Amino acid sequence: MKKIFWLGVGITIGVIAARKIAAAQGAIGPEGLNRAVGRVSDAVHDFADALRENMDERETDLRLALGIDQAPVQARQVQHAQHLK
């Protein structure tokens, strides 16, 4: 009975180790590097989009506060949305 138990434990540990090694090799190889670079690139792109959007919104607020632009905020937002497309 002990031999069967230890055989099962050994097989389980072997399967887990094989999966971990395969995952590590996938992360280290070219495909893993491509995925990592793609995720970083997407994050930078999303950050830049959010930054641009907030800059435009803040510029609109400042222009309206200073009286430079008298256009309603909704009209400016529509122009901004068309600019993004």
WOZI-V290747 format. One record per helix or strand of 3 or more residues. SS is the DSSP state (2 for helix, 1 for strand). FROM is the first residue (numbers start at 1). LEN is the number of residues. Records with the same first field share a line. If there is no record, write none. Layout:
# WOZI-V290747
SS = FROM-LEN / FROM-LEN
This chain:
# WOZI-V290747
2 = 2-27 / 30-37 / 73-12
